[in-house]
Amino acid sequence: MKLFPIRGGIHPEYRKELSGERAIEALPLPSRLYIPLQQHIGAPAEILVSAGDLVKKGQVIARRQGPISAHHHASTSGRVVEVTEIPAPHPSGLPQTTIVIEPDGRDEWAALPEPIADPFAVAPEVIEERVAESGIVGMGGATFPAAVKLHLGIQYRIDTLLINGAECEPYLTCDDRLMREHAEAIVDGARIMAHTLGAPRIVVGIEENKPQALAAITVAASAFPNIEVAALPVKYPMGSERHLTLAITGLETPARKLTADLGVVVHNVATARAVHQAVRLGRPLIARVVTVSGGAMREPKNIEAPIGARVSDLIDFCGGFAQRPERIIQGGPMMGTPLPNLEVPVVKGTSGILALTAEEINERPADPCIRCGACVNICACGLSPVELAAHIRHDDLDGAAQLGLADCVSCGSCSWVCPSHIPLVHYFNYAKGALNAQDREQRKTERTKMLVEANAARQERLAAQRAARKPKAAPAANEVQS
């Protein structure tokens, strides 16, 4: 099929050979599982269990709240030891509410929803609800509730479902292994999602450096004429939703718009497999495949780990460290985040755990900008990172916003190419966080003002009602005589 070029982009050393030929292995159940209530974009889930409760595998232990949220389920059977605060799998290390389960070793399933025998004969709303009840979120890293994206078929006219198998981040091979080993499930999940969206066309995009995955998906899709498999050029950040859409359809997503405005919805290959399991088997999202790799790892692997297993459990399963790591990263080296410690849990968005050496990080002190323009040339979003950074350094966040800060996808290409080693993407992430905080504070202030004004108006109405009910004074005597 015809493909379209994306602007900019880089070719980092991919290092996928470390784990690419390692088949997926199941992690033995650890002694404890730590399941946070916030593993997704949106409102945290509402807890349904207490310390001492017995739970079964697949049981809902936290219920979604509001339109953008997600259920969480017990990853195995056992006892709830406590509900406590533990550091989040995030550089901040801030605590978040977490359910701690002690497995009983029986791995006994709860009563699950009945499989939907023919998902193509039911209304889209039935599939949406099953996906929501199964706690499925975007597993490429964004963790947006999948049912909400499937509902876009009601709001927009969707003609193409893109299944993202690009996996352009260095080191990561979990999606590659999923496509090699579970191609039929991925294709089935894609077909179910396309039916739910009302999309007549499915395209699976896979980078050319994954020939076995391309072959497996092509065979699995061969019986379905509405499915195309696209061999994408190897370029980072090809896996970005907007850039994948551009490469396959030739359509560029306007600023502050969704790909759905173009008639396109993008889902990750792991999400497609999770939808297959939820619909065909009734199983919720309680485990995911994680790549454990990096130069400091003794034995890199692709591991199917239960949600809630600690990072230390996965590292021990890989034989521990071959040498002291300089940094532990969750996700890929370009967009991943450093972890505060090894005791944080695997969550739904954990695609990789990388133990990197000092040589791999190649971190150096930043030098002054030499205005070479390299960051401008490679920016896949068509921005001017050097100008954005200048505004942010001078605390001119509004100026950075006017230059298109919101369109930055934080891919890190500008930082990678900078000869002065300026951590440009850190500036942008800081500024986006600060602007979001300002926006939240402004909305809070406006909401408070509305409540104050509404209360004042209510008090005025009550005063008027009291005045209307108050009896009139009797007329004076001289008024009666006259």
C-alpha positions as CSV (number, residue, x, y, z in Angstrom):
1,M,0.0,0.0,0.0
2,K,1.1,3.6,-0.6
3,L,2.7,5.3,2.4
4,F,3.3,8.9,3.1
5,P,6.4,10.5,4.6
6,I,6.4,12.1,8.1
7,R,8.6,15.1,8.7
8,G,11.7,14.9,10.8
9,G,12.3,11.9,13.0
10,I,15.5,10.1,14.1
11,H,17.2,6.7,13.9
12,P,18.5,5.9,17.4
13,E,20.3,2.6,18.1
14,Y,17.4,0.3,18.6
15,R,18.9,-2.4,20.8
16,K,16.0,-4.7,20.2
17,E,18.3,-7.7,19.7
18,L,18.7,-8.0,23.5
19,S,15.2,-9.4,23.9
20,G,13.6,-9.7,20.5
21,E,14.2,-13.4,20.2
22,R,13.1,-14.2,23.7
23,A,9.6,-15.8,23.7
24,I,7.1,-14.5,26.2
25,E,7.4,-16.2,29.7
26,A,4.9,-16.1,32.5
27,L,6.0,-14.6,35.8
28,P,5.4,-16.9,38.7
29,L,3.0,-15.4,41.2
30,P,4.9,-13.2,43.6
31,S,4.3,-13.1,47.4
32,R,2.3,-9.8,47.2
33,L,0.5,-7.8,44.5
34,Y,0.2,-4.0,44.7
35,I,-2.7,-2.7,42.6
36,P,-3.0,1.1,42.5
37,L,-6.4,2.8,42.0
38,Q,-4.9,5.2,39.3
39,Q,-3.5,3.2,36.4
40,H,-5.2,5.3,33.7
41,I,-6.0,8.8,32.4
42,G,-9.0,10.2,34.2
43,A,-10.6,9.8,37.6
44,P,-9.2,7.2,40.0
45,A,-11.3,4.1,40.6
46,E,-13.5,3.8,43.7
47,I,-12.3,1.1,46.1
48,L,-14.7,-1.8,46.7
49,V,-12.7,-4.0,49.2
50,S,-11.2,-3.7,52.6
51,A,-8.4,-5.3,54.5
52,G,-9.2,-9.0,55.3
53,D,-11.5,-9.5,52.3
54,L,-11.0,-12.6,50.3
55,V,-10.9,-12.1,46.5
56,K,-10.8,-14.2,43.4
57,K,-8.9,-13.8,40.2
58,G,-10.7,-11.4,37.9
59,Q,-13.0,-9.9,40.6
60,V,-13.6,-6.2,40.4
61,I,-11.9,-4.6,43.4
62,A,-12.1,-0.9,42.3
63,R,-14.9,0.5,40.2
64,R,-14.6,3.2,37.6
65,Q,-15.9,6.7,38.5
66,G,-17.2,9.1,35.9
67,P,-17.1,8.9,32.1
68,I,-13.2,8.7,31.9
69,S,-12.0,6.1,34.4
70,A,-11.4,2.3,34.5
71,H,-12.2,-0.7,36.6
72,H,-9.4,-2.7,38.4
73,H,-9.5,-6.4,39.1
74,A,-7.7,-8.8,41.3
75,S,-4.8,-10.4,39.4
76,T,-5.2,-13.6,41.3
77,S,-7.1,-15.1,44.2
78,G,-6.1,-14.4,47.8
79,R,-6.6,-12.0,50.7
80,V,-6.6,-8.2,50.8
81,V,-3.8,-7.5,53.3
82,E,-4.3,-3.7,53.4
83,V,-5.2,-0.6,51.5
84,T,-2.3,1.7,51.8
85,E,-0.3,4.5,50.2
86,I,2.8,3.4,48.2
87,P,5.0,5.4,45.8
88,A,3.7,5.6,42.3
89,P,5.6,4.2,39.3
90,H,6.6,7.8,38.4
91,P,9.7,9.9,38.9
92,S,7.9,12.0,41.6
93,G,7.5,8.9,43.8
94,L,4.4,10.5,45.2
95,P,2.2,8.1,47.1
96,Q,-1.1,6.8,45.7
97,T,-3.8,4.6,47.2
98,T,-3.0,0.9,46.5
99,I,-4.7,-2.4,47.2
100,V,-2.3,-5.0,48.5
101,I,-3.2,-8.7,47.9
102,E,-1.5,-11.8,49.3
103,P,-2.0,-14.6,46.8
104,D,-3.3,-17.9,48.1
105,G,-1.6,-20.0,45.4
106,R,-4.9,-21.4,44.0
107,D,-5.2,-18.8,41.3
108,E,-9.0,-19.4,41.4
109,W,-11.1,-17.4,39.0
110,A,-14.2,-15.4,40.0
111,A,-17.4,-15.8,38.1
112,L,-16.7,-14.1,34.8
113,P,-19.1,-12.6,32.2
114,E,-20.3,-15.0,29.6
115,P,-18.3,-14.9,26.4
116,I,-20.0,-13.1,23.5
117,A,-20.2,-15.9,21.0
118,D,-20.8,-13.6,18.0
119,P,-19.6,-10.1,18.7
120,F,-20.5,-9.0,15.2
121,A,-24.2,-9.7,15.8
122,V,-24.5,-7.5,18.9
123,A,-24.9,-3.7,19.2
124,P,-21.7,-1.6,19.5
125,E,-22.9,-0.6,23.0
126,V,-22.6,-4.2,24.2
127,I,-19.0,-4.4,23.2
128,E,-18.2,-0.9,24.7
129,E,-19.7,-2.0,28.0
130,R,-17.8,-5.3,28.0
131,V,-14.5,-3.4,27.3
132,A,-15.3,-0.9,30.1
133,E,-16.2,-3.7,32.6
134,S,-13.0,-5.4,31.7
135,G,-10.9,-2.4,32.7
136,I,-9.1,-2.1,29.4
137,V,-7.0,1.0,28.7
138,G,-4.6,1.9,25.9
139,M,-1.6,-0.4,26.4
140,G,0.8,1.5,24.2
141,G,1.5,3.8,27.2
142,A,-1.2,6.4,26.9
143,T,-3.6,4.4,29.2
144,F,-6.7,6.2,27.9
145,P,-9.8,4.0,28.7
146,A,-10.4,1.9,25.6
147,A,-14.2,2.0,25.9
148,V,-14.2,5.8,25.6
149,K,-12.2,5.6,22.3
150,L,-14.6,2.9,21.0
151,H,-17.5,5.3,21.7
152,L,-16.0,7.7,19.1
153,G,-17.9,5.7,16.5
154,I,-21.1,7.3,17.9
155,Q,-19.7,10.8,17.8
156,Y,-17.7,10.7,14.6
157,R,-17.9,9.0,11.2
158,I,-14.9,6.6,11.5
159,D,-13.7,4.9,8.3
160,T,-10.3,3.5,9.4
161,L,-9.1,1.7,12.5
162,L,-5.3,1.8,12.7
163,I,-3.7,-1.0,14.8
164,N,-0.4,0.3,16.1
165,G,2.4,-2.3,15.9
166,A,5.2,0.1,15.1
167,E,6.9,-0.2,18.5
168,C,9.4,2.4,17.5
169,E,11.0,2.9,21.0
170,P,14.4,1.4,21.4
171,Y,14.8,-1.8,23.5
172,L,11.1,-2.6,23.6
173,T,10.0,-5.9,22.0
174,C,6.8,-6.8,23.9
175,D,4.5,-5.8,21.0
176,D,6.8,-7.6,18.6
177,R,6.5,-10.8,20.6
178,L,2.7,-10.4,20.9
179,M,2.3,-10.1,17.2
180,R,4.5,-13.2,16.6
181,E,2.8,-15.3,19.2
182,H,-0.8,-14.1,19.3
183,A,-1.4,-12.8,15.8
184,E,-4.9,-14.4,15.5
185,A,-6.1,-12.9,18.8
186,I,-4.8,-9.4,17.7
187,V,-6.6,-9.6,14.4
188,D,-9.8,-10.8,16.0
189,G,-9.7,-8.0,18.6
190,A,-9.1,-5.5,15.8
191,R,-12.1,-6.8,13.9
192,I,-14.3,-6.5,17.0
193,M,-13.1,-2.9,17.6
194,A,-13.8,-2.0,13.9
195,H,-17.3,-3.4,14.2
196,T,-17.9,-1.4,17.4
197,L,-16.6,1.8,15.7
198,G,-18.4,1.2,12.4
199,A,-15.1,1.4,10.6
200,P,-15.1,-0.6,7.3
201,R,-11.2,-0.5,7.0
202,I,-8.5,-1.9,9.3
203,V,-4.8,-1.2,8.8
204,V,-2.1,-2.8,10.9
205,G,1.1,-0.7,10.9
206,I,4.3,-2.5,11.7
207,E,7.9,-1.2,11.3
208,E,10.0,-3.1,8.7
209,N,12.5,-4.2,11.5
210,K,9.9,-6.8,12.7
211,P,9.7,-9.2,9.7
212,Q,8.4,-12.1,11.7
213,A,5.6,-10.0,13.2
214,L,4.8,-8.7,9.7
215,A,4.6,-12.3,8.4
216,A,2.5,-13.5,11.3
217,I,-0.1,-10.7,11.1
218,T,-0.3,-11.0,7.4
219,V,-1.1,-14.7,7.6
220,A,-3.7,-14.1,10.4
221,A,-5.4,-11.2,8.4
222,S,-5.3,-13.0,5.0
223,A,-8.9,-14.2,5.3
224,F,-10.3,-10.7,5.8
225,P,-10.3,-8.5,2.8
226,N,-10.9,-5.3,4.8
227,I,-7.6,-5.7,6.7
228,E,-4.3,-4.4,5.3
229,V,-0.9,-4.8,6.8
230,A,1.5,-1.9,6.2
231,A,5.3,-2.3,6.5
232,L,6.4,1.1,7.8
233,P,9.8,2.6,7.4
234,V,11.9,2.4,10.5
235,K,11.9,5.9,12.0
236,Y,11.2,7.3,15.5
237,P,8.5,8.5,16.4
238,M,6.6,6.4,13.9
239,G,4.5,4.9,16.7
240,S,3.0,8.3,17.6
241,E,-0.7,8.3,17.0
242,R,-0.7,11.4,14.8
243,H,2.4,10.4,12.8
244,L,1.1,6.8,12.2
245,T,-2.1,8.3,10.9
246,L,-0.1,10.6,8.6
247,A,2.1,7.8,7.3
248,I,-0.8,5.5,6.5
249,T,-3.5,7.9,5.4
250,G,-1.6,11.0,4.3
251,L,-3.9,13.1,6.6
252,E,-2.3,15.5,9.1
253,T,-4.2,15.9,12.4
254,P,-4.9,19.6,13.0
255,A,-3.7,21.3,16.2
256,R,-6.1,20.6,19.2
257,K,-8.0,18.1,17.1
258,L,-8.3,14.3,17.3
259,T,-7.5,11.7,14.7
260,A,-11.2,10.9,14.9
261,D,-11.9,14.3,13.2
262,L,-10.1,12.7,10.2
263,G,-12.2,9.5,10.5
264,V,-9.4,7.5,12.1
265,V,-9.0,5.8,15.5
266,V,-5.8,4.2,16.6
267,H,-5.4,1.3,19.1
268,N,-2.3,-0.6,20.2
269,V,-1.8,-4.3,19.3
270,A,-1.8,-5.2,23.0
271,T,-5.1,-3.4,23.4
272,A,-6.6,-5.4,20.5
273,R,-5.5,-8.7,22.2
274,A,-7.1,-7.5,25.5
275,V,-10.4,-6.8,23.7
276,H,-10.3,-10.3,22.2
277,Q,-9.8,-11.8,25.6
278,A,-12.6,-9.7,27.2
279,V,-15.1,-10.4,24.5
280,R,-14.3,-14.0,23.5
281,L,-13.3,-15.3,27.0
282,G,-14.9,-12.8,29.4
283,R,-11.5,-12.1,31.0
284,P,-10.6,-8.7,32.3
285,L,-7.2,-7.0,32.0
286,I,-5.2,-8.4,34.8
287,A,-1.8,-9.1,33.2
288,R,0.4,-7.6,30.5
289,V,3.6,-8.4,28.6
290,V,6.6,-6.3,29.7
291,T,10.0,-6.1,28.1
292,V,12.8,-6.3,30.8
293,S,16.0,-5.2,29.1
294,G,19.0,-3.0,29.1
295,G,22.8,-3.4,29.3
296,A,22.7,-3.9,33.1
297,M,20.3,-6.9,32.9
298,R,21.7,-10.3,33.3
299,E,19.1,-12.0,31.1
300,P,16.7,-9.7,29.2
301,K,13.2,-11.2,28.7
302,N,9.6,-10.6,27.6
303,I,7.5,-11.4,30.6
304,E,3.7,-11.7,31.0
305,A,3.3,-10.3,34.5
306,P,0.2,-9.9,36.6
307,I,-0.8,-6.3,37.2
308,G,0.6,-5.4,40.7
309,A,3.8,-7.4,40.5
310,R,6.7,-5.3,41.7
311,V,9.5,-4.3,39.4
312,S,11.9,-6.2,41.6
313,D,10.0,-9.4,41.0
314,L,10.5,-9.1,37.3
315,I,14.2,-8.2,37.7
316,D,14.7,-11.2,39.9
317,F,13.0,-13.4,37.3
318,C,15.6,-12.2,34.8
319,G,18.5,-13.2,37.1
320,G,19.1,-9.8,38.5
321,F,21.6,-7.2,37.4
322,A,24.8,-8.1,35.6
323,Q,26.2,-4.8,36.7
324,R,25.0,-1.8,38.6
325,P,22.5,0.2,36.5
326,E,22.9,3.9,36.3
327,R,19.1,4.3,35.8
328,I,15.9,2.2,35.9
329,I,13.3,3.4,33.4
330,Q,9.7,2.4,33.0
331,G,8.8,2.4,29.3
332,G,11.3,3.1,26.5
333,P,14.4,5.2,26.8
334,M,13.0,8.1,24.7
335,M,9.6,8.7,26.4
336,G,9.9,6.5,29.5
337,T,10.2,7.8,33.0
338,P,12.9,7.0,35.7
339,L,11.5,5.0,38.6
340,P,12.0,6.1,42.2
341,N,12.8,2.5,43.3
342,L,12.3,-1.2,42.5
343,E,9.3,-1.7,44.7
344,V,6.8,0.1,42.5
345,P,4.3,-2.1,40.7
346,V,3.7,-3.1,37.1
347,V,0.6,-1.2,36.0
348,K,-1.5,-1.4,32.9
349,G,0.7,1.0,31.0
350,T,4.0,-0.6,31.8
351,S,5.5,-1.7,28.5
352,G,9.1,-2.0,29.6
353,I,11.5,-2.0,32.5
354,L,15.0,-0.9,31.4
355,A,18.1,-1.2,33.5
356,L,20.6,1.1,31.6
357,T,24.3,1.6,32.1
358,A,26.1,4.9,32.2
359,E,27.4,4.2,28.7
360,E,23.9,3.6,27.4
361,I,22.5,6.8,29.0
362,N,25.5,8.9,27.8
363,E,24.5,11.8,30.0
364,R,26.6,14.9,29.9
365,P,26.3,18.4,31.4
366,A,24.4,20.7,29.1
367,D,26.3,23.3,27.2
368,P,25.0,26.6,25.8
369,C,22.8,26.4,22.8
370,I,24.8,27.0,19.6
371,R,21.6,27.8,17.5
372,C,22.4,25.0,15.1
373,G,18.8,24.3,14.3
374,A,19.2,20.5,14.5
375,C,16.2,20.3,16.8
376,V,14.0,22.2,14.4
377,N,15.0,20.0,11.5
378,I,14.1,16.7,13.2
379,C,11.0,17.8,15.1
380,A,8.3,15.5,13.8
381,C,5.6,18.0,14.9
382,G,7.0,20.9,12.9
383,L,7.8,23.0,16.0
384,S,10.8,25.1,16.9
385,P,12.1,23.5,20.1
386,V,14.9,26.1,20.5
387,E,12.4,28.9,20.6
388,L,10.0,27.0,22.9
389,A,12.8,26.4,25.3
390,A,13.9,30.0,25.2
391,H,10.4,31.2,26.3
392,I,10.2,28.5,29.0
393,R,13.6,29.5,30.4
394,H,12.3,33.1,30.7
395,D,9.1,31.8,32.4
396,D,7.0,32.9,29.5
397,L,4.7,29.9,29.4
398,D,2.0,31.7,27.5
399,G,4.5,32.6,24.8
400,A,5.5,28.9,24.6
401,A,1.8,28.0,24.3
402,Q,1.4,30.4,21.4
403,L,4.3,28.7,19.6
404,G,2.5,25.3,19.7
405,L,3.7,23.7,23.0
406,A,0.4,21.7,23.2
407,D,1.3,20.0,19.9
408,C,4.5,18.6,21.2
409,V,4.2,14.8,21.8
410,S,7.2,14.7,24.1
411,C,9.0,12.2,21.9
412,G,12.4,13.4,23.0
413,S,13.9,13.5,19.5
414,C,15.1,17.1,20.0
415,S,16.9,16.2,23.2
416,W,18.5,13.2,21.4
417,V,19.9,15.2,18.5
418,C,21.0,18.3,20.5
419,P,24.9,18.6,20.3
420,S,24.8,20.7,23.4
421,H,23.0,18.0,25.4
422,I,20.2,20.3,26.4
423,P,17.3,18.3,27.9
424,L,14.8,20.1,25.8
425,V,11.9,17.7,26.3
426,H,12.2,18.2,30.1
427,Y,11.5,21.9,29.6
428,F,8.5,21.1,27.5
429,N,7.1,18.5,30.0
430,Y,7.6,21.0,32.8
431,A,5.9,23.8,30.9
432,K,2.9,21.6,30.0
433,G,2.5,20.5,33.6
434,A,2.7,24.1,34.8
435,L,0.1,25.3,32.3
436,N,-2.2,22.4,33.2
437,A,-1.9,23.4,36.8
438,Q,-2.7,27.0,36.0
439,D,-5.7,25.8,34.0
440,R,-6.9,23.7,36.8
441,E,-6.5,26.6,39.3
442,Q,-8.3,28.9,36.9
443,R,-11.2,26.5,36.5
444,K,-11.3,26.1,40.3
445,T,-11.4,29.9,40.8
446,E,-14.2,30.3,38.2
447,R,-16.1,27.5,39.8
448,T,-15.8,29.1,43.2
449,K,-16.9,32.4,41.8
450,M,-20.0,30.8,40.2
451,L,-20.8,29.1,43.5
452,V,-20.5,32.4,45.4
453,E,-22.6,34.2,42.9
454,A,-25.2,31.5,42.9
455,N,-25.3,31.6,46.7
456,A,-25.7,35.4,46.7
457,A,-28.6,35.1,44.2
458,R,-30.2,32.4,46.4
459,Q,-29.9,34.5,49.5
460,E,-31.5,37.4,47.6
461,R,-34.4,35.2,46.5
462,L,-34.9,33.9,50.1
463,A,-34.9,37.4,51.4
464,A,-37.5,38.5,48.8
465,Q,-39.7,35.4,49.7
466,R,-39.4,36.3,53.4
467,A,-40.4,39.9,52.7
468,A,-43.4,38.7,50.7
469,R,-44.6,36.5,53.5
470,K,-44.2,39.1,56.2
471,P,-47.7,40.5,57.4
472,K,-48.4,44.1,56.5
473,A,-48.6,46.6,59.5
474,A,-52.1,47.7,60.7
475,P,-53.2,51.2,59.4
476,A,-52.9,54.2,61.8
477,A,-56.1,55.4,63.7
478,N,-56.3,58.7,61.8
479,E,-56.1,56.8,58.5
480,V,-59.1,54.6,59.7
481,Q,-61.3,57.6,60.6
482,S,-60.7,59.3,57.4
